[in-house]
Amino acid sequence: MDSFDANAVAPARETDPEPEPARDAAEERLRAVLEAIVYVTDEPLTPAQIAAALGEPQDRIERLLRSLVEEYDKPHHGLAVRLIAGGYKMTTKPEHHEAVRAFVKNLKPPLKLSMAALETLALIAYKQPITAPEIMAIRGVQGAGVLKTLLDRKLITTAGRKNVVGRPILYKTTKEFLVQFGLKDLSELPTLKEFEELRRMALEDDGPSSAQPETGSAPGEAPP
């Protein structure tokens, strides 16, 4: 008679329990927070700094940072999380440097408008279509130079002529205006109070040197 093999009927060893979904979610959320922190900071951050700020164990932070390094090391990411001088920092990958440099060279300069240009643009945005004489009547100064600047920046365009004596040119805002100010359409125009804040910041940036007189006629119109 065959000998009895106790191992043959021994119950299978229990495997380690599956991690709880709630714990997985908390881990993923913390990893996402670390990703955001590494992205927004200019200087490399050490795991100890991050752990102290977040109130988390340092070994947990180190483990999740290593997982971020591994994830961003994959070829479909253009960025990398690197350990630099004892801290973690997000950078572009070296193999993409030339493409990024070429792109940056072709970027438009940031939009910067004088207070006078912002005032005129606000008038056109809220009262369009509007003529240069109507703008002048509200602002109290000639604004041909400002209108030319806004036309050159493609923030405004012509919209025909008003059917009154002299048939002055009408002006309206453009799609570029919506793009520059991050608007879906004109219904999302900022409030007058927000425009006042833009004017205040423009005045602070420009200083006295930008306060030049606005003279001349609007484009396409006879001088007074």
TORKOL-4160 file (C-alpha; in steps of 0.2 Angstrom, whole numbers, padded with zeros to 4 digits, m for minus):
224
<pt num="1" X="0000" Y="0000" Z="0000"/>
<pt num="2" X="0007" Y="0017" Z="m0005"/>
<pt num="3" X="0012" Y="0028" Z="0009"/>
<pt num="4" X="0002" Y="0042" Z="0014"/>
<pt num="5" X="0009" Y="0059" Z="0008"/>
<pt num="6" X="0004" Y="0072" Z="0020"/>
<pt num="7" X="0010" Y="0086" Z="0008"/>
<pt num="8" X="m0002" Y="0080" Z="m0006"/>
<pt num="9" X="m0017" Y="0085" Z="0005"/>
<pt num="10" X="m0009" Y="0100" Z="0014"/>
<pt num="11" X="m0019" Y="0115" Z="0012"/>
<pt num="12" X="m0012" Y="0128" Z="0000"/>
<pt num="13" X="m0003" Y="0142" Z="0009"/>
<pt num="14" X="m0012" Y="0158" Z="0009"/>
<pt num="15" X="m0005" Y="0171" Z="m0002"/>
<pt num="16" X="m0003" Y="0189" Z="0004"/>
<pt num="17" X="m0019" Y="0199" Z="0004"/>
<pt num="18" X="m0023" Y="0210" Z="m0011"/>
<pt num="19" X="m0019" Y="0228" Z="m0006"/>
<pt num="20" X="m0034" Y="0238" Z="m0001"/>
<pt num="21" X="m0041" Y="0249" Z="m0015"/>
<pt num="22" X="m0042" Y="0264" Z="m0003"/>
<pt num="23" X="m0024" Y="0262" Z="0001"/>
<pt num="24" X="m0019" Y="0261" Z="m0018"/>
<pt num="25" X="m0029" Y="0277" Z="m0021"/>
<pt num="26" X="m0020" Y="0286" Z="m0007"/>
<pt num="27" X="m0003" Y="0280" Z="m0014"/>
<pt num="28" X="m0008" Y="0286" Z="m0031"/>
<pt num="29" X="m0014" Y="0303" Z="m0025"/>
<pt num="30" X="0002" Y="0306" Z="m0015"/>
<pt num="31" X="0013" Y="0301" Z="m0030"/>
<pt num="32" X="0003" Y="0314" Z="m0040"/>
<pt num="33" X="0006" Y="0327" Z="m0027"/>
<pt num="34" X="0025" Y="0323" Z="m0028"/>
<pt num="35" X="0024" Y="0325" Z="m0047"/>
<pt num="36" X="0016" Y="0342" Z="m0046"/>
<pt num="37" X="0029" Y="0347" Z="m0032"/>
<pt num="38" X="0044" Y="0342" Z="m0043"/>
<pt num="39" X="0036" Y="0351" Z="m0058"/>
<pt num="40" X="0033" Y="0368" Z="m0050"/>
<pt num="41" X="0049" Y="0370" Z="m0040"/>
<pt num="42" X="0065" Y="0378" Z="m0048"/>
<pt num="43" X="0077" Y="0370" Z="m0036"/>
<pt num="44" X="0080" Y="0352" Z="m0033"/>
<pt num="45" X="0070" Y="0346" Z="m0018"/>
<pt num="46" X="0077" Y="0332" Z="m0006"/>
<pt num="47" X="0066" Y="0318" Z="0000"/>
<pt num="48" X="0068" Y="0324" Z="0018"/>
<pt num="49" X="0062" Y="0342" Z="0013"/>
<pt num="50" X="0047" Y="0335" Z="0004"/>
<pt num="51" X="0043" Y="0322" Z="0018"/>
<pt num="52" X="0044" Y="0336" Z="0032"/>
<pt num="53" X="0033" Y="0348" Z="0022"/>
<pt num="54" X="0020" Y="0334" Z="0018"/>
<pt num="55" X="0021" Y="0326" Z="0035"/>
<pt num="56" X="0025" Y="0309" Z="0027"/>
<pt num="57" X="0038" Y="0296" Z="0031"/>
<pt num="58" X="0054" Y="0299" Z="0021"/>
<pt num="59" X="0055" Y="0281" Z="0015"/>
<pt num="60" X="0038" Y="0282" Z="0008"/>
<pt num="61" X="0042" Y="0298" Z="m0001"/>
<pt num="62" X="0059" Y="0291" Z="m0008"/>
<pt num="63" X="0050" Y="0275" Z="m0014"/>
<pt num="64" X="0037" Y="0285" Z="m0024"/>
<pt num="65" X="0050" Y="0297" Z="m0031"/>
<pt num="66" X="0060" Y="0282" Z="m0037"/>
<pt num="67" X="0044" Y="0276" Z="m0046"/>
<pt num="68" X="0042" Y="0293" Z="m0054"/>
<pt num="69" X="0059" Y="0293" Z="m0060"/>
<pt num="70" X="0056" Y="0275" Z="m0068"/>
<pt num="71" X="0039" Y="0281" Z="m0076"/>
<pt num="72" X="0047" Y="0297" Z="m0084"/>
<pt num="73" X="0062" Y="0287" Z="m0090"/>
<pt num="74" X="0050" Y="0279" Z="m0103"/>
<pt num="75" X="0052" Y="0285" Z="m0121"/>
<pt num="76" X="0035" Y="0292" Z="m0123"/>
<pt num="77" X="0039" Y="0305" Z="m0110"/>
<pt num="78" X="0047" Y="0321" Z="m0115"/>
<pt num="79" X="0052" Y="0326" Z="m0097"/>
<pt num="80" X="0062" Y="0317" Z="m0085"/>
<pt num="81" X="0063" Y="0317" Z="m0066"/>
<pt num="82" X="0081" Y="0317" Z="m0061"/>
<pt num="83" X="0091" Y="0316" Z="m0045"/>
<pt num="84" X="0102" Y="0332" Z="m0045"/>
<pt num="85" X="0113" Y="0337" Z="m0031"/>
<pt num="86" X="0104" Y="0326" Z="m0019"/>
<pt num="87" X="0087" Y="0333" Z="m0024"/>
<pt num="88" X="0074" Y="0329" Z="m0037"/>
<pt num="89" X="0070" Y="0340" Z="m0051"/>
<pt num="90" X="0059" Y="0339" Z="m0067"/>
<pt num="91" X="0069" Y="0343" Z="m0083"/>
<pt num="92" X="0067" Y="0340" Z="m0102"/>
<pt num="93" X="0076" Y="0325" Z="m0109"/>
<pt num="94" X="0093" Y="0329" Z="m0118"/>
<pt num="95" X="0087" Y="0321" Z="m0134"/>
<pt num="96" X="0074" Y="0334" Z="m0136"/>
<pt num="97" X="0084" Y="0349" Z="m0132"/>
<pt num="98" X="0087" Y="0355" Z="m0150"/>
<pt num="99" X="0068" Y="0353" Z="m0155"/>
<pt num="100" X="0063" Y="0363" Z="m0139"/>
<pt num="101" X="0076" Y="0376" Z="m0143"/>
<pt num="102" X="0070" Y="0378" Z="m0161"/>
<pt num="103" X="0052" Y="0380" Z="m0154"/>
<pt num="104" X="0056" Y="0393" Z="m0141"/>
<pt num="105" X="0066" Y="0404" Z="m0154"/>
<pt num="106" X="0050" Y="0404" Z="m0165"/>
<pt num="107" X="0038" Y="0410" Z="m0150"/>
<pt num="108" X="0030" Y="0427" Z="m0151"/>
<pt num="109" X="0036" Y="0439" Z="m0138"/>
<pt num="110" X="0024" Y="0440" Z="m0124"/>
<pt num="111" X="0010" Y="0452" Z="m0126"/>
<pt num="112" X="0013" Y="0469" Z="m0117"/>
<pt num="113" X="0002" Y="0484" Z="m0119"/>
<pt num="114" X="0003" Y="0501" Z="m0112"/>
<pt num="115" X="m0011" Y="0508" Z="m0102"/>
<pt num="116" X="m0017" Y="0519" Z="m0116"/>
<pt num="117" X="m0018" Y="0503" Z="m0127"/>
<pt num="118" X="m0027" Y="0493" Z="m0114"/>
<pt num="119" X="m0040" Y="0507" Z="m0112"/>
<pt num="120" X="m0043" Y="0508" Z="m0130"/>
<pt num="121" X="m0044" Y="0489" Z="m0132"/>
<pt num="122" X="m0056" Y="0489" Z="m0118"/>
<pt num="123" X="m0067" Y="0502" Z="m0126"/>
<pt num="124" X="m0067" Y="0492" Z="m0143"/>
<pt num="125" X="m0070" Y="0476" Z="m0134"/>
<pt num="126" X="m0086" Y="0482" Z="m0124"/>
<pt num="127" X="m0093" Y="0494" Z="m0137"/>
<pt num="128" X="m0088" Y="0486" Z="m0154"/>
<pt num="129" X="m0090" Y="0490" Z="m0167"/>
<pt num="130" X="m0084" Y="0508" Z="m0163"/>
<pt num="131" X="m0076" Y="0522" Z="m0173"/>
<pt num="132" X="m0060" Y="0532" Z="m0169"/>
<pt num="133" X="m0069" Y="0548" Z="m0166"/>
<pt num="134" X="m0081" Y="0539" Z="m0153"/>
<pt num="135" X="m0065" Y="0532" Z="m0145"/>
<pt num="136" X="m0058" Y="0549" Z="m0144"/>
<pt num="137" X="m0074" Y="0557" Z="m0137"/>
<pt num="138" X="m0073" Y="0544" Z="m0123"/>
<pt num="139" X="m0055" Y="0545" Z="m0119"/>
<pt num="140" X="m0052" Y="0563" Z="m0123"/>
<pt num="141" X="m0036" Y="0561" Z="m0132"/>
<pt num="142" X="m0031" Y="0557" Z="m0150"/>
<pt num="143" X="m0027" Y="0538" Z="m0152"/>
<pt num="144" X="m0021" Y="0535" Z="m0169"/>
<pt num="145" X="m0004" Y="0528" Z="m0163"/>
<pt num="146" X="m0013" Y="0516" Z="m0151"/>
<pt num="147" X="m0025" Y="0510" Z="m0164"/>
<pt num="148" X="m0011" Y="0506" Z="m0176"/>
<pt num="149" X="m0002" Y="0496" Z="m0162"/>
<pt num="150" X="m0018" Y="0486" Z="m0159"/>
<pt num="151" X="m0020" Y="0483" Z="m0178"/>
<pt num="152" X="m0002" Y="0478" Z="m0179"/>
<pt num="153" X="m0004" Y="0466" Z="m0165"/>
<pt num="154" X="m0019" Y="0459" Z="m0174"/>
<pt num="155" X="m0029" Y="0462" Z="m0158"/>
<pt num="156" X="m0042" Y="0473" Z="m0168"/>
<pt num="157" X="m0047" Y="0474" Z="m0186"/>
<pt num="158" X="m0058" Y="0485" Z="m0197"/>
<pt num="159" X="m0077" Y="0481" Z="m0198"/>
<pt num="160" X="m0083" Y="0492" Z="m0212"/>
<pt num="161" X="m0088" Y="0510" Z="m0210"/>
<pt num="162" X="m0101" Y="0519" Z="m0200"/>
<pt num="163" X="m0115" Y="0527" Z="m0211"/>
<pt num="164" X="m0113" Y="0544" Z="m0204"/>
<pt num="165" X="m0105" Y="0560" Z="m0211"/>
<pt num="166" X="m0087" Y="0556" Z="m0215"/>
<pt num="167" X="m0090" Y="0537" Z="m0215"/>
<pt num="168" X="m0077" Y="0534" Z="m0201"/>
<pt num="169" X="m0070" Y="0516" Z="m0200"/>
<pt num="170" X="m0077" Y="0504" Z="m0187"/>
<pt num="171" X="m0066" Y="0493" Z="m0177"/>
<pt num="172" X="m0069" Y="0477" Z="m0168"/>
<pt num="173" X="m0059" Y="0464" Z="m0159"/>
<pt num="174" X="m0051" Y="0448" Z="m0167"/>
<pt num="175" X="m0049" Y="0430" Z="m0164"/>
<pt num="176" X="m0031" Y="0434" Z="m0159"/>
<pt num="177" X="m0038" Y="0445" Z="m0145"/>
<pt num="178" X="m0048" Y="0430" Z="m0138"/>
<pt num="179" X="m0033" Y="0419" Z="m0139"/>
<pt num="180" X="m0021" Y="0432" Z="m0130"/>
<pt num="181" X="m0034" Y="0435" Z="m0116"/>
<pt num="182" X="m0039" Y="0416" Z="m0115"/>
<pt num="183" X="m0057" Y="0419" Z="m0119"/>
<pt num="184" X="m0069" Y="0407" Z="m0127"/>
<pt num="185" X="m0079" Y="0421" Z="m0134"/>
<pt num="186" X="m0084" Y="0439" Z="m0130"/>
<pt num="187" X="m0097" Y="0433" Z="m0117"/>
<pt num="188" X="m0081" Y="0429" Z="m0106"/>
<pt num="189" X="m0074" Y="0447" Z="m0106"/>
<pt num="190" X="m0067" Y="0452" Z="m0090"/>
<pt num="191" X="m0077" Y="0464" Z="m0079"/>
<pt num="192" X="m0072" Y="0482" Z="m0079"/>
<pt num="193" X="m0064" Y="0480" Z="m0062"/>
<pt num="194" X="m0052" Y="0467" Z="m0069"/>
<pt num="195" X="m0048" Y="0478" Z="m0084"/>
<pt num="196" X="m0044" Y="0492" Z="m0071"/>
<pt num="197" X="m0032" Y="0480" Z="m0063"/>
<pt num="198" X="m0024" Y="0476" Z="m0080"/>
<pt num="199" X="m0022" Y="0495" Z="m0082"/>
<pt num="200" X="m0014" Y="0497" Z="m0065"/>
<pt num="201" X="m0001" Y="0484" Z="m0068"/>
<pt num="202" X="0003" Y="0491" Z="m0085"/>
<pt num="203" X="0005" Y="0508" Z="m0078"/>
<pt num="204" X="0017" Y="0501" Z="m0065"/>
<pt num="205" X="0027" Y="0492" Z="m0078"/>
<pt num="206" X="0028" Y="0506" Z="m0091"/>
<pt num="207" X="0034" Y="0520" Z="m0079"/>
<pt num="208" X="0035" Y="0538" Z="m0084"/>
<pt num="209" X="0045" Y="0534" Z="m0100"/>
<pt num="210" X="0029" Y="0527" Z="m0109"/>
<pt num="211" X="0018" Y="0542" Z="m0106"/>
<pt num="212" X="0020" Y="0549" Z="m0124"/>
<pt num="213" X="0007" Y="0560" Z="m0132"/>
<pt num="214" X="m0005" Y="0551" Z="m0144"/>
<pt num="215" X="m0007" Y="0562" Z="m0160"/>
<pt num="216" X="m0012" Y="0559" Z="m0178"/>
<pt num="217" X="m0027" Y="0552" Z="m0186"/>
<pt num="218" X="m0033" Y="0535" Z="m0186"/>
<pt num="219" X="m0028" Y="0523" Z="m0200"/>
<pt num="220" X="m0037" Y="0527" Z="m0216"/>
<pt num="221" X="m0045" Y="0543" Z="m0209"/>
<pt num="222" X="m0041" Y="0561" Z="m0214"/>
<pt num="223" X="m0032" Y="0572" Z="m0201"/>
<pt num="224" X="m0043" Y="0584" Z="m0191"/>
